[in-house]
């Protein structure tokens, strides 16, 4: 995921391709990137969008970077449907 802190609103965005060819889901949060606030806001945003508890969402890589690898624990097919629904597909 690519996170934009101080983004004006908490929202998932679109899938974009980075210069190295990786596809990322974009997200914006109102929180500032200090003391883990933006990361916590991202975890809550992803959990709410996918209908899972925040304890099932964690940032696995990129805690201090805009590019993050996020792990969501749960049943794969149900999560896939939730992700597509959250993206409006």
WODAQUI-V435490 format. One record per pair of residues at least 24 apart in sequence whose ideal C-beta (glycine too) atoms are under 10 Angstrom apart, sorted by the first residue. I is the first residue (numbers start at 1). J is the second residue. D is the distance in whole Angstrom. If there is no record, write none. Layout:
# WODAQUI-V435490
i->I j->J d->D
i->I j->J d->D
This chain:
# WODAQUI-V435490
i->1 j->25 d->5
i->1 j->26 d->7
i->1 j->27 d->6
i->1 j->42 d->7
i->1 j->45 d->10
i->1 j->46 d->8
i->1 j->59 d->9
i->1 j->62 d->8
i->1 j->66 d->9
i->1 j->67 d->7
i->1 j->68 d->5
i->1 j->69 d->8
i->1 j->70 d->5
i->2 j->26 d->5
i->2 j->27 d->7
i->2 j->28 d->10
i->2 j->62 d->9
i->2 j->65 d->9
i->2 j->66 d->6
i->2 j->67 d->6
i->2 j->68 d->8
i->3 j->27 d->5
i->3 j->28 d->8
i->3 j->29 d->7
i->3 j->31 d->10
i->3 j->33 d->8
i->3 j->38 d->6
i->3 j->39 d->8
i->3 j->41 d->9
i->3 j->42 d->6
i->3 j->45 d->9
i->3 j->59 d->9
i->3 j->62 d->8
i->3 j->65 d->9
i->3 j->66 d->6
i->3 j->67 d->8
i->3 j->68 d->6
i->3 j->70 d->9
i->4 j->28 d->5
i->4 j->29 d->7
i->4 j->33 d->10
i->4 j->38 d->9
i->4 j->66 d->7
i->5 j->29 d->6
i->5 j->30 d->8
i->5 j->31 d->6
i->5 j->32 d->6
i->5 j->33 d->4
i->5 j->34 d->9
i->5 j->37 d->8
i->5 j->38 d->4
i->5 j->39 d->9
i->5 j->41 d->8
i->5 j->42 d->9
i->5 j->66 d->8
i->6 j->30 d->7
i->6 j->31 d->8
i->6 j->32 d->6
i->6 j->33 d->8
i->6 j->38 d->8
i->7 j->31 d->9
i->7 j->38 d->9
i->7 j->41 d->10
i->10 j->41 d->6
i->10 j->42 d->9
i->10 j->44 d->8
i->10 j->45 d->5
i->10 j->48 d->9
i->10 j->49 d->10
i->11 j->45 d->8
i->11 j->49 d->9
i->11 j->86 d->10
i->12 j->42 d->10
i->12 j->45 d->7
i->12 j->46 d->8
i->12 j->48 d->10
i->12 j->49 d->6
i->12 j->50 d->10
i->12 j->83 d->9
i->12 j->86 d->6
i->12 j->87 d->7
i->12 j->88 d->9
i->13 j->87 d->9
i->14 j->87 d->7
i->14 j->88 d->9
i->15 j->87 d->7
i->15 j->89 d->10
i->18 j->67 d->7
i->20 j->67 d->10
i->22 j->67 d->8
i->24 j->66 d->9
i->24 j->67 d->7
i->24 j->68 d->9
i->24 j->69 d->10
i->25 j->68 d->10
i->25 j->70 d->9
i->25 j->83 d->8
i->25 j->86 d->9
i->25 j->87 d->7
i->26 j->66 d->10
i->27 j->68 d->9
i->27 j->70 d->9
i->33 j->64 d->8
i->33 j->66 d->9
i->36 j->63 d->8
i->36 j->64 d->9
i->38 j->66 d->9
i->38 j->68 d->10
i->39 j->63 d->6
i->39 j->64 d->9
i->39 j->68 d->8
i->39 j->70 d->10
i->42 j->68 d->7
i->42 j->70 d->7
i->43 j->70 d->8
i->43 j->72 d->10
i->45 j->86 d->10
i->46 j->70 d->6
i->46 j->71 d->10
i->46 j->72 d->7
i->46 j->82 d->10
i->46 j->83 d->9
i->46 j->86 d->9
i->47 j->72 d->8
i->48 j->86 d->9
i->49 j->82 d->7
i->49 j->83 d->8
i->49 j->85 d->9
i->49 j->86 d->4
i->49 j->87 d->9
i->50 j->74 d->8
i->50 j->78 d->9
i->50 j->79 d->6
i->50 j->81 d->9
i->50 j->82 d->4
i->50 j->83 d->7
i->50 j->85 d->9
i->50 j->86 d->6
i->51 j->78 d->9
i->51 j->79 d->9
i->51 j->81 d->10
i->51 j->82 d->6
i->51 j->85 d->9
i->51 j->86 d->9
i->52 j->78 d->9
i->52 j->79 d->8
i->52 j->82 d->8
